Amino acid sequence: MESPALSRKERERLMRRRAMLEAARAVFAEKGYVDATLDEIAQRAEFGKGTLYNYFPGGKDELFFTVFEEIFAQFRQLIEQSFAGATSFREGFETFLRASFEFFEQHRDMLLLVTRESQRMLVSPDPERAAFFQKHYETYLQLLTRHVQEAIERGEVRPLPAEAVAHTILGNLHGLAMHRLLKECTTGAPKQYIGTPEEATRFLSTLLLEGLLNRTQTTEKS
């Protein structure tokens, strides 16, 4: 949020910077980092290439890392806000899932960008890129791990390795978000298609908290 104390010139500079970052995010999502060019980003932002360098002297690399910094910051905030004030792990967990699906639905370009480039960064021969992604992933992984561990200590969650649980949650969340996105891109989606954030939340919450096995049948067999 912009401060009312900012001068008109400073506000204009922030608006230009925001336009450049949004253009970069869109181009990276469409083309990927390798195929995206600074010329395309400048054209999308409706600024000259030289102007982009005035704001981001590091060019395409600096824009790329700044875009990802913002995405990771937004997701960390989403985790923190979802569990803040929750009266139970389930309440915080379902709030987190719902907020995540809504976020991905509103920012599909972010989902595509993270899916495409995170894998590339993790296996990149450039250790700086791999370390950058790993550092930020570990940050919000540990945030979620803390909430899982606290739930274990309260007896709400079975005593499983908290970090592995958090990693599994994030992996399933991303997988289902991509499933929904792919289904939206095809025609004739099946009747059981998980089409809304609420439906996706209910499905993943049931899957991860209740499990796949039918408890009634399991009890009868035992």
N, C-alpha and C positions, 0 to 999 in steps of 0.2 A: 504494500500500500504506500502510495506516495505521501510524503510529508508536506503539510500545507506551508511549511517554512521554505520549501524549495523555490528558487527563482524560476521565472518563465523559461529561461535558457536551460536551466538544469532539468526542468520537466520535459522540455523538448528533446534533450539529449537522452533521457531515460526512455522516452517513447521511441526514438530512433533505434536505440539499442534493443528494445523489446521487439520491434519490427524485424530487425536483423536476426535475432535468435529464433523467432517464430518461422521466418523464411528458411533458416538453416535447418531447423527441425523437420520441416515439411520436405525439403529436398533430400535430406539424409534418409528419411523414412521411405521416400519414393525410389531413390537411386542407390542407397547404401553409401557408406563413407568413400569407398574407393572410386566409384563412378560419379559421385557428386563433384561439382566444380564451383569454385568461388564466383565465377561469372554467372552461373545459374542462381546462386544464392543472392547475389547483388541484384540481378534482374527481378527475382521474386520479391525482394524487399523494396524494390524501386529506388535503389541508391547506386551510386557509382562504386566500382570496385575499390577505388582509392579511399572512398568514405568508409567502407568496411574495414580497411586496414587502419584507419584512424581510430576506430573503436576496438578492433581486435587485431593488434599488430602481429599476432601469431598466425593470422589467416585461417585457413580451413581447420587446422588442428585445434587452435584455440576455440573456435566456434563449436567444434565437435565436443570437446571436453566440457565447455560451459553448458551446452545443451544437456549433457548427461548429468552434470552436477545438479542442475535444476530438477531433472526427473527424479534423481535419487533423493533430493531434499524433500520433494513433494510426497514421495512414498514413505519416507521416514516420519513425516508429519502425520500422514494418514494413519500409520500404525499407532503413534502416540495418542492421537485424538480418539481413536476407536476404543482403546482400552481405558482411557481416562474416565473415571467415574462409574465404570461398569461394576455391577454388584456381583457378577459371577464371570468365570472364564467363558462360559458359553455365550453370555450376553456380549462381552467384548469381542469374542471370536466372530460371532455372526455380524456384529457391527462392522468389523474389519473386512469381512468378506463382501458384505453389501456395498460398503464404501469403495472397495477395490474394483468391483465389477462396474459400478457406476462411473468410476474414474476412467476405466479403460474404455467404456462405451462413449464417454464424452471426448476422450483423447485417443482415438484409434491409432493415430500416427505415432503416438508414444509407444503403444504396444508393439506395433510393427518394428519401430526403430530399435527398441530394447531387444526384441526377439532376434532380429537380424544381426545387430552389432555386438551384443553381449557375448555370443558364442565366438564371434570373430576375435574379440579382444582377449577372451580367456585362452585361446590357443595361439595368440599372436606371438611371433618370434621376438617382438619388441617387449622386453620385460616391463617397461614403463606402462604400456597399455594394459597388460595383464594385471599388473599391480593396482592400477587405477580402478578397474572394475572390481577386483577382488576386495579391495579396501572398502568400497561403498557397499558391496553386497554383504560383507561381514558386519558392517554397522547395523543395517536393518535386520539382518539375521539375528544378531545378538539382542536387539530390541524385542523381537518376537520370542526369542529363547527365554528372556527374562520373565515374560508373562506366562509362558508355559511352565517354567520352573516354579514360579509362585503358586500356580494352580496345582502342581504336583505336591508342593509342601502343604497346601490347604486340604489335600485329599480329593480334589475335584477331578484330577487327571491321574491315570495310572502312572506308576513310577518308571517311565521309559526315559531314555536319554533325551533331555530337553532340546538340545541343539538339533539332533536328528529329527525330532518331531517338527520343530520349526522349519527345517529345510524341506521336509516332506509337505508341509502345509503350503509353503511358497511354490514348490514345484507343481503341486496339484492346482493351485490357484492360477498359475500362469498357463498350465495345460488346458484348463477348462475355459479360460478367457480366449485362448487361441481357437479352441473348438467352436465357441460361439461366433467368433469373428469369421471363421472359414465357412460356417453354415450360412451366415448372412450373405456371403459372396456367391452362394450357389442357389439354384432354384429347386423347388420340390423338397424342401427340408422336411424330415420325418415328423410325424405327429408328436413324438416324444421330445422334440427339439427343446432345449432349455433356452427360452427366448428372452427372458427378462432378468435383470439383476436379482430380483427377489427369488425367482425360480432357481437361478444359479446358486444363490446363497443357501437356499433350502436343500438343494441337491448335495452340494459339497459339504455342508454342515452335517447332514445325515450320513453321508459316506464316511467322513473322517471321525465323527463323534460316536456314531452308532455301529458302523461297520457294514460289511457286505452280507454276512450270514444272517439267515432268518433265525432269530432267537428262539421262537416257538419250536421250530423243527429241530434245532440244536438241542434244546432241553428234552424233547421227546425221545431223541435218539440216545441221549446219555442216560 
